[in-house]
Amino acid sequence: MCGIAGYVNTSSGVNTSVVGDMIGQIVHRGPDSSGKFISSDKKAVLGVRRLSIIDLTTGDQPISNEDGSINVVYNGEVYNYLALRKDLKKRGHKFKTKTDTEVLVHLYEQYGEKMSQYLNGMFAFAIWDERKSKLFVARDRSGIKPLYYYQKENLLVFGSEVKTIIRHPSYEKEIDRNSLNLYGYFGFFPGEKTIFKGIKKLLPGHSLTFFKSKISITRYFDLTTDRDITNLSLDKLMQESVRLQLQADVPVGVFLSGGLDSSLITYYISKLRKLKSFSISFDVPGYDESEHARAVAKKLGTKHYVETFKPSDVISIFSEIAAKLDEPFADAAFLPTYKVGKLARRHVKVALSGDGADELFGGYPTYQAHLFSKYLNFLPKEVIGYLRLILELMPEPLVNMFPTSFKDYSKKELASILLGGVKKDLFSRHMFLMRTFFLGNNLIFREPSLSGIRKLIPDLSKIDFAKRAQVIDFHTYLPDDFFFKVDRASMYNSLEVRVPYMDNDIIDFAFSTRLKHVDMFKTKKIFRKLVEEKIPEIAKRPKRGFGVPLAKWFKKELKDFAWENLNNKKLHQLSSKSEIEKVWKEYRGGKESNAGTIWMLIVLSGWLDNWM
């Protein structure tokens, strides 16, 4: 695992001290060593910071092929590298190291720009082709690892984090107001967008070439929904994925929350070796799962470590990450994820995580909401409006049928939100639910156009109705919220986190199966069946997000912290001070669903103080 950065300038050449400054911003991603490569024509320079995981002695980067014509810097892990290495050796390629990084240069020699489709893993890499004076970069199909770029005329700059690019002397910092609107709407930046004007993310499953001062972007991966999986077993696929992802020359552990996803990963690990497991506890009812984590750890034989997340942690961790978080990011689960990463790093260098299972196997109540909407869509819009009014008069027990895992909402408010999305098309409804469940109804900035996000999504009409929202999440929420959170929270602690559910074959299985993942009464149907076979004690546990009780803590323990950040003059230059005060006043008056919006503004306030 590493951090990479570099640039190509076909007009005035490059400066190694510039790339040295760029990779100096991401030492946390690779504290073990650093390296640079400069092309023979002085037009390209690559830089890397390395976190040594495989081949600790000879695996330092950059790495080249036999004659030095192909050079790579790389962030990630390719789990099928041993099979690829064996095949490449048969084809005549010679290896000088045992690292997965070297596979990339020979794979490029063999297959050129089509090489990415052979990789099973998480990665972002940059290859300089000396013979063609061409830069080739690619990002893994799920977007687990980040890659940013900026182009201006004859210049292309790239890096693992935005902070590498803004250190380049040719870039002048400027907030993209359209991106700011997206952040205010979702709390993260979907698709190519970043907070900075001109800086883009390379989309998951895409590669980019910079040749003769021109960019060309290719989509090498399309989500498969029709693969023949007749002879595939989810059980066997999970066994193989976990086996491959345990490969390392350093200690490996596992994040164990006690929920279905991490418990199943831990089960498969326990069949191969004994590891340390890590979790976070809360002293707030409805948020703490540590008892379940301890029970699973005891059953499966892991050595378990737990730390409690307290209100004071919000303040201390916020101070730590604000100086590193070069893009505002309002998923409050970032905080406990960061803390469990810090706990794990004291014991291991790699941890396996259960992220991605909900998107692949239908774990969110929002998926049931779409089924609910399908059955009510025949009603006229006016009738839906009347139902929302009637709902306010209904006694609480009658609305118990609605999803209740969003802890900051009353059941009536949840039901009202669901009814509010009934008459929308599925994409618009999903965006509405994603936004409203986490940030409430307040719109601090302008409502953004979602046309750019819609273009990211495949033709949903060709996909089974019950899986359509999962496909949307796979292209938006999963890479831009979940994997952003996991990558930064772990790498800020110099910890590599691997996600076995994102194995290529498991992704194909999840979206190609003709069996239903979700119905009106149950989520994760296929997945739960497997859990019932392996760990029946936890198979019926309800879905619980890895949340933080901010709605409770803002009332007392974090009241001064919240108000201090909301009262930031820099923040008021971007948004209406009166609107911010209104949101705070409503929250103080009892509207706890405003907590998401308050946190979104607090994070933006901290970002402005550190980065603008």
C-alpha positions as CSV (number, residue, x, y, z in Angstrom):
1,M,0.0,0.0,0.0
2,C,1.4,3.4,-0.9
3,G,0.7,6.9,-2.0
4,I,1.7,8.1,-5.5
5,A,2.0,11.4,-7.3
6,G,3.7,12.8,-10.4
7,Y,3.3,14.9,-13.5
8,V,4.0,15.2,-17.2
9,N,4.9,18.5,-18.8
10,T,5.6,18.2,-22.5
11,S,6.5,21.9,-23.0
12,S,8.9,22.9,-20.2
13,G,9.9,19.6,-18.6
14,V,9.7,18.5,-14.9
15,N,11.4,19.2,-11.6
16,T,12.1,16.4,-9.1
17,S,11.9,18.7,-6.2
18,V,8.3,19.5,-7.1
19,V,7.3,15.8,-7.0
20,G,9.3,15.5,-3.8
21,D,7.1,18.2,-2.3
22,M,4.0,16.4,-3.6
23,I,4.8,13.0,-2.1
24,G,5.9,14.8,1.0
25,Q,2.2,15.6,1.6
26,I,1.3,11.9,1.8
27,V,3.9,10.4,4.0
28,H,1.1,8.8,6.1
29,R,0.3,6.6,3.0
30,G,3.8,5.3,2.9
31,P,6.1,5.9,5.9
32,D,8.5,3.1,5.1
33,S,10.3,4.5,2.0
34,S,10.1,6.9,-0.9
35,G,11.2,6.8,-4.6
36,K,11.2,8.9,-7.8
37,F,11.6,8.3,-11.5
38,I,12.4,10.9,-14.1
39,S,12.0,10.1,-17.8
40,S,15.0,10.3,-20.1
41,D,13.5,13.3,-21.9
42,K,12.9,15.1,-18.6
43,K,9.2,15.4,-19.5
44,A,7.7,13.1,-16.8
45,V,8.4,12.4,-13.2
46,L,6.8,9.8,-10.9
47,G,6.9,9.7,-7.1
48,V,5.9,7.3,-4.5
49,R,5.7,6.8,-0.7
50,R,5.7,3.1,0.3
51,L,3.9,1.2,3.1
52,S,5.7,-2.2,2.8
53,I,3.3,-5.1,2.8
54,I,4.7,-7.7,0.3
55,D,8.4,-8.3,-0.4
56,L,9.7,-6.0,2.3
57,T,13.3,-6.1,1.1
58,T,13.3,-5.8,-2.7
59,G,9.8,-4.3,-3.4
60,D,10.6,-0.6,-3.2
61,Q,9.3,1.6,-6.0
62,P,9.4,2.8,-8.7
63,I,9.9,-0.6,-10.4
64,S,10.8,-1.1,-14.1
65,N,10.9,-3.9,-16.6
66,E,14.1,-5.6,-17.8
67,D,15.4,-2.8,-20.0
68,G,13.9,0.1,-18.0
69,S,11.5,1.2,-20.7
70,I,8.4,0.7,-18.5
71,N,8.3,2.2,-15.0
72,V,5.4,2.1,-12.5
73,V,4.4,3.7,-9.2
74,Y,1.5,1.9,-7.6
75,N,-0.9,2.1,-4.6
76,G,-2.8,-1.0,-3.7
77,E,-2.8,-4.8,-3.8
78,V,-3.3,-7.2,-6.7
79,Y,-4.5,-10.4,-5.1
80,N,-4.2,-12.6,-8.2
81,Y,-0.6,-11.5,-8.7
82,L,0.9,-14.9,-8.2
83,A,-1.2,-16.5,-10.9
84,L,-0.4,-13.5,-13.2
85,R,3.3,-13.8,-12.4
86,K,3.3,-17.5,-13.3
87,D,1.6,-16.9,-16.6
88,L,3.9,-14.0,-17.5
89,K,6.9,-16.1,-16.7
90,K,5.7,-18.7,-19.1
91,R,5.5,-16.0,-21.8
92,G,9.1,-15.1,-21.3
93,H,9.0,-12.2,-18.8
94,K,11.8,-12.1,-16.2
95,F,11.2,-10.9,-12.6
96,K,13.8,-9.4,-10.2
97,T,11.5,-9.0,-7.1
98,K,8.7,-11.0,-5.4
99,T,6.3,-8.0,-5.2
100,D,2.9,-7.6,-6.9
101,T,4.1,-4.3,-8.2
102,E,6.4,-5.8,-10.7
103,V,3.6,-7.8,-12.3
104,L,2.1,-4.5,-13.5
105,V,5.1,-3.5,-15.7
106,H,5.2,-7.0,-17.4
107,L,1.4,-7.1,-17.7
108,Y,1.6,-3.7,-19.5
109,E,4.3,-5.1,-21.8
110,Q,2.1,-8.1,-22.6
111,Y,-1.3,-6.5,-22.9
112,G,-0.8,-2.7,-23.2
113,E,-3.6,-0.5,-22.1
114,K,-6.0,-3.6,-21.8
115,M,-4.0,-4.8,-18.8
116,S,-6.4,-3.6,-16.1
117,Q,-9.1,-6.1,-17.0
118,Y,-6.8,-8.9,-15.8
119,L,-6.4,-7.5,-12.3
120,N,-8.3,-8.6,-9.2
121,G,-7.6,-6.2,-6.4
122,M,-7.6,-2.6,-5.2
123,F,-5.3,-0.3,-7.1
124,A,-4.4,3.0,-8.5
125,F,-1.1,3.1,-10.6
126,A,0.8,5.2,-13.1
127,I,3.0,3.7,-15.8
128,W,5.5,5.7,-17.9
129,D,6.2,4.2,-21.3
130,E,9.6,5.5,-22.3
131,R,9.5,4.4,-25.9
132,K,6.2,6.1,-26.6
133,S,6.6,9.0,-24.1
134,K,3.2,8.2,-22.8
135,L,1.6,8.1,-19.3
136,F,-0.9,5.4,-18.5
137,V,-2.9,5.4,-15.2
138,A,-5.7,3.3,-14.0
139,R,-8.0,2.8,-11.0
140,D,-9.6,-0.4,-9.7
141,R,-13.1,-1.3,-10.8
142,S,-14.9,-0.6,-7.5
143,G,-13.0,2.7,-6.6
144,I,-11.4,1.3,-3.4
145,K,-8.2,3.3,-4.0
146,P,-8.3,6.9,-5.1
147,L,-6.7,8.7,-8.0
148,Y,-6.9,12.4,-8.8
149,Y,-5.7,14.4,-11.8
150,Y,-5.5,17.9,-13.2
151,Q,-4.8,18.9,-16.7
152,K,-3.9,22.3,-18.2
153,E,-2.7,22.5,-21.8
154,N,0.6,20.5,-21.9
155,L,0.6,19.6,-18.2
156,L,-1.0,16.6,-16.4
157,V,-0.6,16.3,-12.7
158,F,-1.9,13.2,-10.7
159,G,-1.9,11.9,-7.2
160,S,-3.4,9.7,-4.6
161,E,-4.9,12.7,-2.7
162,V,-5.9,16.2,-3.7
163,K,-3.2,17.7,-1.5
164,T,-0.5,16.4,-3.9
165,I,-2.0,18.3,-6.8
166,I,-2.5,21.6,-5.0
167,R,1.2,21.6,-4.1
168,H,2.1,21.8,-7.8
169,P,3.1,25.3,-8.6
170,S,0.9,25.5,-11.7
171,Y,-2.3,24.9,-9.8
172,E,-4.1,27.9,-8.2
173,K,-6.7,26.9,-5.6
174,E,-10.3,27.8,-6.2
175,I,-13.5,26.3,-4.9
176,D,-15.8,24.8,-7.5
177,R,-19.2,26.2,-6.5
178,N,-21.1,23.4,-8.4
179,S,-19.2,20.8,-6.4
180,L,-19.9,22.8,-3.2
181,N,-23.6,22.4,-4.0
182,L,-23.2,18.7,-4.4
183,Y,-21.4,18.5,-1.0
184,G,-24.2,20.4,0.6
185,Y,-26.7,18.0,-0.9
186,F,-24.9,14.7,-0.2
187,G,-22.1,15.3,2.2
188,F,-19.6,13.9,-0.3
189,F,-18.5,14.4,-3.9
190,P,-20.0,11.9,-6.3
191,G,-18.4,11.0,-9.6
192,E,-15.5,13.0,-11.0
193,K,-16.1,16.0,-8.8
194,T,-13.8,17.4,-6.1
195,I,-14.1,20.6,-4.1
196,F,-11.4,22.2,-6.2
197,K,-12.0,23.6,-9.6
198,G,-10.2,21.7,-12.3
199,I,-9.2,18.7,-10.2
200,K,-11.0,15.5,-11.0
201,K,-11.2,11.9,-9.8
202,L,-10.5,9.2,-12.3
203,L,-13.7,7.1,-12.1
204,P,-13.6,3.6,-10.9
205,G,-13.1,1.0,-13.6
206,H,-11.4,3.6,-15.9
207,S,-7.9,4.2,-17.3
208,L,-6.4,7.4,-18.6
209,T,-3.6,8.0,-21.1
210,F,-1.7,11.3,-21.6
211,F,0.0,11.3,-24.9
212,K,1.2,14.2,-27.0
213,S,-0.5,16.6,-24.5
214,K,-3.9,15.0,-25.0
215,I,-6.0,13.0,-22.4
216,S,-7.9,9.9,-23.4
217,I,-10.1,8.1,-20.9
218,T,-11.3,4.6,-21.3
219,R,-13.9,2.6,-19.3
220,Y,-12.4,-0.9,-19.0
221,F,-15.0,-2.3,-16.6
222,D,-18.8,-2.6,-16.9
223,L,-20.8,-4.1,-14.1
224,T,-21.9,-7.6,-15.1
225,T,-25.5,-8.5,-14.5
226,D,-25.8,-11.6,-16.8
227,R,-22.8,-13.7,-16.0
228,D,-23.4,-17.4,-15.9
229,I,-23.0,-18.3,-12.2
230,T,-24.5,-21.8,-12.4
231,N,-21.4,-23.4,-11.1
232,L,-20.4,-20.7,-8.6
233,S,-21.0,-20.9,-4.9
234,L,-20.9,-17.7,-2.7
235,D,-19.4,-19.9,0.0
236,K,-16.5,-21.0,-2.2
237,L,-16.0,-17.5,-3.6
238,M,-15.8,-16.1,0.0
239,Q,-13.3,-18.7,1.0
240,E,-11.0,-17.9,-1.9
241,S,-11.3,-14.1,-1.6
242,V,-10.4,-14.2,2.1
243,R,-7.5,-16.6,1.4
244,L,-6.1,-14.4,-1.3
245,Q,-6.5,-11.2,0.8
246,L,-4.6,-12.7,3.8
247,Q,-1.4,-12.7,1.7
248,A,1.1,-10.4,3.4
249,D,4.6,-10.4,4.9
250,V,3.4,-8.3,7.9
251,P,0.8,-8.9,10.6
252,V,-2.9,-8.9,9.5
253,G,-6.0,-8.3,11.6
254,V,-9.7,-7.8,11.0
255,F,-12.3,-5.1,11.9
256,L,-15.1,-6.9,13.8
257,S,-18.2,-4.8,14.6
258,G,-20.4,-7.8,15.5
259,G,-22.7,-7.3,12.5
260,L,-23.2,-9.8,9.7
261,D,-20.6,-8.5,7.2
262,S,-17.5,-8.4,9.4
263,S,-18.6,-11.5,11.3
264,L,-18.7,-13.6,8.1
265,I,-15.3,-12.3,7.1
266,T,-13.9,-13.3,10.5
267,Y,-15.5,-16.7,10.2
268,Y,-13.6,-17.4,7.0
269,I,-10.4,-16.1,8.4
270,S,-10.8,-18.3,11.5
271,K,-10.8,-21.4,9.2
272,L,-7.3,-20.4,7.9
273,R,-5.5,-18.8,10.9
274,K,-6.0,-16.9,14.2
275,L,-5.9,-13.2,14.0
276,K,-6.5,-10.1,16.2
277,S,-9.8,-8.3,15.8
278,F,-10.7,-4.7,16.6
279,S,-13.9,-2.8,17.3
280,I,-15.3,0.4,18.8
281,S,-17.9,0.7,21.5
282,F,-20.4,3.5,22.4
283,D,-22.0,4.2,25.8
284,V,-25.2,5.3,23.9
285,P,-28.0,2.7,23.6
286,G,-28.8,1.8,19.9
287,Y,-25.2,2.6,18.8
288,D,-23.1,0.1,20.7
289,E,-22.5,-3.3,19.1
290,S,-19.4,-4.2,21.2
291,E,-21.2,-7.0,23.1
292,H,-22.0,-8.7,19.8
293,A,-18.4,-8.2,18.6
294,R,-17.0,-9.8,21.7
295,A,-19.4,-12.8,21.4
296,V,-18.3,-13.4,17.8
297,A,-14.6,-13.0,18.7
298,K,-15.0,-15.5,21.5
299,K,-16.8,-18.0,19.2
300,L,-14.3,-17.7,16.4
301,G,-11.2,-17.4,18.5
302,T,-9.8,-14.0,17.7
303,K,-7.8,-11.9,20.2
304,H,-10.2,-9.0,20.5
305,Y,-9.4,-5.3,21.2
306,V,-12.1,-2.7,21.9
307,E,-12.0,1.0,22.6
308,T,-14.9,3.3,23.6
309,F,-15.8,6.2,21.4
310,K,-16.7,9.2,23.5
311,P,-17.8,12.8,22.8
312,S,-14.3,14.1,23.6
313,D,-13.1,11.9,20.7
314,V,-15.1,13.9,18.2
315,I,-13.2,17.1,19.2
316,S,-9.7,15.5,19.3
317,I,-10.1,13.4,16.1
318,F,-11.7,16.4,14.3
319,S,-8.6,18.4,15.1
320,E,-6.3,15.6,13.9
321,I,-8.1,14.9,10.6
322,A,-9.0,18.5,9.6
323,A,-5.3,19.1,9.0
324,K,-5.2,16.1,6.7
325,L,-8.6,16.0,5.1
326,D,-8.1,18.0,1.9
327,E,-11.8,17.6,0.9
328,P,-14.7,18.1,3.2
329,F,-16.4,14.8,3.9
330,A,-19.6,14.7,6.1
331,D,-20.0,11.0,6.9
332,A,-19.7,11.1,10.7
333,A,-18.8,7.4,10.7
334,F,-15.3,8.6,9.5
335,L,-14.5,9.4,13.2
336,P,-15.0,5.9,14.8
337,T,-13.5,4.4,11.6
338,Y,-10.4,6.5,12.1
339,K,-10.2,5.5,15.8
340,V,-10.5,1.8,15.1
341,G,-7.8,2.2,12.5
342,K,-5.5,3.8,15.0
343,L,-6.3,1.0,17.5
344,A,-5.5,-1.7,14.8
345,R,-2.3,0.0,13.7
346,R,-0.8,-0.5,17.1
347,H,-1.0,-4.2,16.6
348,V,-1.0,-4.9,12.8
349,K,-0.2,-3.3,9.5
350,V,-3.1,-4.7,7.5
351,A,-6.8,-5.2,8.4
352,L,-9.6,-6.9,6.6
353,S,-13.0,-5.2,6.6
354,G,-16.6,-6.0,5.8
355,D,-17.3,-3.0,3.6
356,G,-19.3,-3.4,0.4
357,A,-21.6,-6.3,1.4
358,D,-24.6,-4.0,1.8
359,E,-24.3,-2.6,-1.7
360,L,-23.7,-6.1,-3.2
361,F,-26.3,-8.1,-1.3
362,G,-29.1,-5.6,-0.6
363,G,-28.5,-4.5,3.0
364,Y,-30.1,-1.1,3.1
365,P,-33.8,-0.4,4.0
366,T,-33.8,2.1,1.1
367,Y,-33.9,-0.9,-1.2
368,Q,-37.1,-1.9,0.4
369,A,-38.4,1.6,0.1
370,H,-38.2,1.3,-3.7
371,L,-40.3,-1.8,-3.6
372,F,-42.8,0.0,-1.3
373,S,-42.9,2.9,-3.8
374,K,-43.5,0.5,-6.7
375,Y,-46.7,-0.7,-5.0
376,L,-47.9,2.8,-4.1
377,N,-46.9,4.5,-7.4
378,F,-50.4,3.9,-8.9
379,L,-51.9,6.4,-6.4
380,P,-52.4,10.0,-7.6
381,K,-49.9,12.6,-6.3
382,E,-52.6,14.3,-4.3
383,V,-53.5,11.0,-2.5
384,I,-49.8,10.6,-1.5
385,G,-50.0,14.1,0.0
386,Y,-53.1,13.3,2.0
387,L,-51.4,10.1,3.3
388,R,-48.5,12.2,4.6
389,L,-51.0,14.4,6.4
390,I,-52.9,11.4,7.8
391,L,-49.6,10.0,8.9
392,E,-49.1,12.8,11.4
393,L,-52.3,11.8,13.2
394,M,-51.5,8.1,13.3
395,P,-50.4,6.4,16.6
396,E,-46.7,5.3,16.6
397,P,-47.4,1.5,16.6
398,L,-49.0,1.7,13.2
399,V,-45.9,3.0,11.5
400,N,-43.6,0.3,13.0
401,M,-43.5,-1.3,9.5
402,F,-41.2,1.3,8.2
403,P,-37.4,1.1,8.3
404,T,-35.9,2.2,11.7
405,S,-32.2,1.9,11.4
406,F,-31.7,5.6,10.8
407,K,-31.4,6.5,14.5
408,D,-31.9,10.3,14.3
409,Y,-35.4,10.0,12.8
410,S,-38.7,9.2,14.4
411,K,-40.7,6.5,12.7
412,K,-43.2,9.0,11.5
413,E,-40.6,11.1,10.0
414,L,-39.1,8.1,8.2
415,A,-42.5,7.2,6.8
416,S,-43.1,10.7,5.6
417,I,-39.7,10.7,3.8
418,L,-40.5,7.4,2.1
419,L,-43.9,8.8,1.0
420,G,-42.2,11.9,-0.3
421,G,-40.2,9.8,-2.8
422,V,-43.0,7.6,-4.1
423,K,-43.8,9.6,-7.2
424,K,-40.2,10.1,-8.3
425,D,-38.4,8.0,-10.9
426,L,-36.1,5.4,-9.3
427,F,-32.9,7.4,-9.8
428,S,-34.4,10.6,-8.4
429,R,-36.0,8.8,-5.6
430,H,-32.8,7.1,-4.6
431,M,-30.9,10.4,-4.7
432,F,-33.7,12.0,-2.6
433,L,-33.6,9.1,0.0
434,M,-29.8,9.1,0.2
435,R,-29.7,12.8,0.8
436,T,-32.6,13.1,3.1
437,F,-31.9,10.2,5.4
438,F,-28.4,11.5,6.2
439,L,-28.6,15.3,5.9
440,G,-32.3,16.0,6.4
441,N,-34.4,18.4,4.4
442,N,-32.4,21.6,4.9
443,L,-30.7,22.9,1.7
444,I,-28.0,25.2,2.8
445,F,-26.5,25.7,-0.7
446,R,-28.2,25.6,-4.1
447,E,-29.8,22.4,-5.2
448,P,-27.3,20.8,-7.6
449,S,-27.9,19.3,-11.0
450,L,-27.8,15.6,-10.8
451,S,-27.4,15.0,-14.6
452,G,-23.7,14.3,-14.2
453,I,-24.4,11.6,-11.6
454,R,-27.1,10.1,-13.8
455,K,-24.6,9.6,-16.6
456,L,-22.5,7.4,-14.3
457,I,-25.3,4.8,-14.0
458,P,-25.9,2.1,-16.6
459,D,-29.2,1.7,-18.3
460,L,-31.4,0.6,-15.4
461,S,-34.2,-0.6,-17.6
462,K,-32.1,-3.7,-18.4
463,I,-31.5,-4.5,-14.8
464,D,-33.9,-6.4,-12.4
465,F,-36.0,-3.8,-10.5
466,A,-34.9,-5.0,-7.1
467,K,-31.2,-4.5,-8.0
468,R,-31.4,-1.1,-9.6
469,A,-30.8,0.9,-6.5
470,Q,-27.8,-1.4,-5.6
471,V,-26.3,-0.5,-9.0
472,I,-26.7,3.2,-8.3
473,D,-25.0,2.8,-5.0
474,F,-22.2,0.8,-6.5
475,H,-21.4,3.7,-8.8
476,T,-21.9,6.5,-6.3
477,Y,-22.3,5.9,-2.5
478,L,-19.9,3.0,-2.4
479,P,-16.8,4.6,-4.0
480,D,-17.4,8.2,-3.1
481,D,-18.6,7.8,0.5
482,F,-17.7,4.4,1.9
483,F,-14.4,3.8,0.2
484,F,-13.3,7.4,0.6
485,K,-14.0,7.0,4.3
486,V,-12.2,3.7,4.7
487,D,-9.2,4.8,2.6
488,R,-8.6,8.0,4.4
489,A,-9.4,6.7,7.9
490,S,-6.9,3.9,7.5
491,M,-4.2,5.5,5.5
492,Y,-4.0,8.5,7.8
493,N,-3.0,5.8,10.3
494,S,-0.6,4.1,7.9
495,L,-2.8,1.1,7.9
496,E,-3.8,-0.9,4.9
497,V,-7.5,-2.0,4.8
498,R,-8.7,-4.8,2.4
499,V,-12.3,-5.5,1.5
500,P,-12.8,-9.2,0.5
501,Y,-16.4,-8.6,-0.6
502,M,-15.1,-6.6,-3.6
503,D,-13.4,-9.6,-5.2
504,N,-14.2,-9.6,-8.9
505,D,-16.1,-12.9,-8.9
506,I,-18.1,-11.9,-5.8
507,I,-19.2,-8.7,-7.5
508,D,-20.2,-10.6,-10.6
509,F,-22.1,-13.2,-8.5
510,A,-24.0,-10.6,-6.5
511,F,-25.3,-8.7,-9.5
512,S,-25.8,-11.7,-11.8
513,T,-27.8,-14.0,-9.5
514,R,-31.5,-14.3,-10.4
515,L,-32.4,-14.8,-6.8
516,K,-33.7,-11.8,-4.9
517,H,-31.5,-10.1,-2.4
518,V,-34.4,-8.0,-0.9
519,D,-38.2,-8.2,-0.5
520,M,-40.7,-6.2,1.5
521,F,-39.9,-8.1,4.7
522,K,-36.2,-9.0,4.5
523,T,-32.9,-7.6,3.3
524,K,-29.8,-9.6,2.4
525,K,-31.8,-12.8,1.8
526,I,-29.0,-14.7,0.0
527,F,-26.3,-13.4,2.3
528,R,-28.3,-14.1,5.5
529,K,-28.8,-17.7,4.3
530,L,-25.0,-18.1,4.1
531,V,-24.5,-16.5,7.5
532,E,-27.2,-18.9,8.9
533,E,-25.1,-21.8,7.8
534,K,-21.8,-20.5,9.2
535,I,-22.8,-18.4,12.3
536,P,-26.5,-19.0,13.0
537,E,-26.4,-17.0,16.2
538,I,-26.1,-13.7,14.4
539,A,-28.0,-14.3,11.2
540,K,-31.1,-12.6,12.3
541,R,-29.5,-9.4,13.6
542,P,-31.0,-6.3,12.1
543,K,-29.1,-3.8,10.0
544,R,-27.2,-1.2,12.0
545,G,-25.1,1.5,10.5
546,F,-21.7,2.4,12.0
547,G,-23.0,5.8,13.2
548,V,-22.2,8.4,15.8
549,P,-24.8,9.8,18.2
550,L,-24.1,13.4,17.2
551,A,-27.8,14.3,17.5
552,K,-27.6,13.5,21.2
553,W,-24.1,15.0,21.8
554,F,-24.8,18.3,20.1
555,K,-27.3,19.0,22.8
556,K,-24.8,19.0,25.7
557,E,-21.3,17.6,25.4
558,L,-20.6,19.0,21.9
559,K,-22.8,22.1,22.0
560,D,-19.9,24.6,22.3
561,F,-17.8,22.8,19.8
562,A,-20.7,22.8,17.2
563,W,-21.6,26.4,17.7
564,E,-17.9,27.6,17.5
565,N,-17.5,25.9,14.1
566,L,-20.9,27.1,12.8
567,N,-20.0,30.6,13.7
568,N,-17.0,30.7,11.4
569,K,-16.7,33.8,9.2
570,K,-15.2,31.8,6.4
571,L,-18.2,29.5,6.4
572,H,-20.5,32.5,6.2
573,Q,-18.8,33.7,3.1
574,L,-20.1,30.5,1.3
575,S,-23.5,30.2,3.0
576,S,-26.2,32.3,4.6
577,K,-25.4,33.0,8.3
578,S,-29.1,33.3,9.0
579,E,-29.9,30.0,7.4
580,I,-27.1,28.3,9.5
581,E,-28.5,29.9,12.6
582,K,-32.0,28.7,11.7
583,V,-30.8,25.1,11.3
584,W,-29.1,25.3,14.7
585,K,-32.2,26.8,16.3
586,E,-34.5,24.1,14.9
587,Y,-32.1,21.4,16.2
588,R,-32.1,23.0,19.6
589,G,-35.9,23.1,19.5
590,G,-36.0,19.3,19.0
591,K,-35.5,18.6,15.3
592,E,-32.7,16.0,15.7
593,S,-32.6,15.1,12.0
594,N,-30.8,18.5,11.5
595,A,-27.7,16.9,13.1
596,G,-26.5,15.7,9.7
597,T,-26.7,19.1,8.2
598,I,-24.9,20.6,11.3
599,W,-22.1,18.1,11.0
600,M,-21.8,18.8,7.2
601,L,-21.3,22.5,8.0
602,I,-18.9,21.8,10.9
603,V,-16.7,19.7,8.6
604,L,-16.8,22.4,5.9
605,S,-15.8,25.0,8.5
606,G,-12.8,22.9,9.6
607,W,-11.8,22.4,6.0
608,L,-11.9,26.1,5.3
609,D,-9.7,26.9,8.2
610,N,-7.1,24.4,7.1
611,W,-7.2,24.5,3.3
612,M,-8.4,27.9,2.1
